[in-house]
Amino acid sequence: MSRAIKIIHEIPANKAGIQMFAEAVVNGVMNGEADPLDVRARVDAIERIIKAIKDSPEFKDAVLDQADLFPEKSFEQNGIKFTKAEHTRYDYSADPVWAELKEQEGEIAQLRKEREKLLLGLSEPTNIDGQICEPPFKKSSTYVKLTF
């Protein structure tokens, strides 16, 4: 068994275990057992690993093949409920009315963006075309951004 698979099997696979694992990581950081920046980098790395695994066509096919061994739509394995589902998308672009509405949607979005740019330039309430326009309220939060 590869080291990566061994590590995957150490991760809890139920709701309670996931919650306990997350709390243990947070508590470990808060108790000074680990550098918060290092843990944050590793958590982001885990997210990227998970995305790469789930996006892999070979992995998706293997999961579907294994699920097809169960004839039921929903089945349980190792205390986890799996449900086979289908995602359907429709392409409406051949319909001229839909295409026109989509174009109008784009034009309205562009007008909204232009209005937002105008409002961003305001520092105090200002009369524009007979209407008192308020500058937008600014909301911000501080966070740490990671780049791999």
Secondary structure in CASP SS format (residue, H / E / C, confidence):
PFRMAT SS
TARGET T0000
AUTHOR 0000-0000-0000
METHOD secondary structure of the structure
MODEL  1
M C 1.00
S C 1.00
R H 1.00
A H 1.00
I H 1.00
K H 1.00
I H 1.00
I H 1.00
H H 1.00
E H 1.00
I C 1.00
P C 1.00
A C 1.00
N C 1.00
K H 1.00
A H 1.00
G H 1.00
I H 1.00
Q H 1.00
M H 1.00
F H 1.00
A H 1.00
E H 1.00
A H 1.00
V H 1.00
V H 1.00
N H 1.00
G H 1.00
V H 1.00
M H 1.00
N C 1.00
G C 1.00
E C 1.00
A C 1.00
D C 1.00
P H 1.00
L H 1.00
D H 1.00
V H 1.00
R H 1.00
A H 1.00
R H 1.00
V H 1.00
D H 1.00
A H 1.00
I H 1.00
E H 1.00
R H 1.00
I H 1.00
I H 1.00
K H 1.00
A H 1.00
I H 1.00
K H 1.00
D H 1.00
S C 1.00
P H 1.00
E H 1.00
F H 1.00
K H 1.00
D H 1.00
A H 1.00
V H 1.00
L H 1.00
D H 1.00
Q H 1.00
A H 1.00
D C 1.00
L C 1.00
F C 1.00
P C 1.00
E C 1.00
K C 1.00
S E 1.00
F E 1.00
E E 1.00
Q E 1.00
N C 1.00
G C 1.00
I E 1.00
K E 1.00
F E 1.00
T E 1.00
K C 1.00
A C 1.00
E C 1.00
H C 1.00
T C 1.00
R C 1.00
Y C 1.00
D C 1.00
Y C 1.00
S C 1.00
A C 1.00
D C 1.00
P H 1.00
V H 1.00
W H 1.00
A H 1.00
E H 1.00
L H 1.00
K H 1.00
E H 1.00
Q H 1.00
E H 1.00
G H 1.00
E H 1.00
I H 1.00
A H 1.00
Q H 1.00
L H 1.00
R H 1.00
K H 1.00
E H 1.00
R H 1.00
E H 1.00
K H 1.00
L H 1.00
L H 1.00
L H 1.00
G C 1.00
L C 1.00
S C 1.00
E C 1.00
P C 1.00
T E 1.00
N E 1.00
I E 1.00
D C 1.00
G C 1.00
Q E 1.00
I E 1.00
C E 1.00
E C 1.00
P C 1.00
P C 1.00
F C 1.00
K C 1.00
K C 1.00
S C 1.00
S C 1.00
T C 1.00
Y C 1.00
V C 1.00
K C 1.00
L C 1.00
T C 1.00
F C 1.00
END
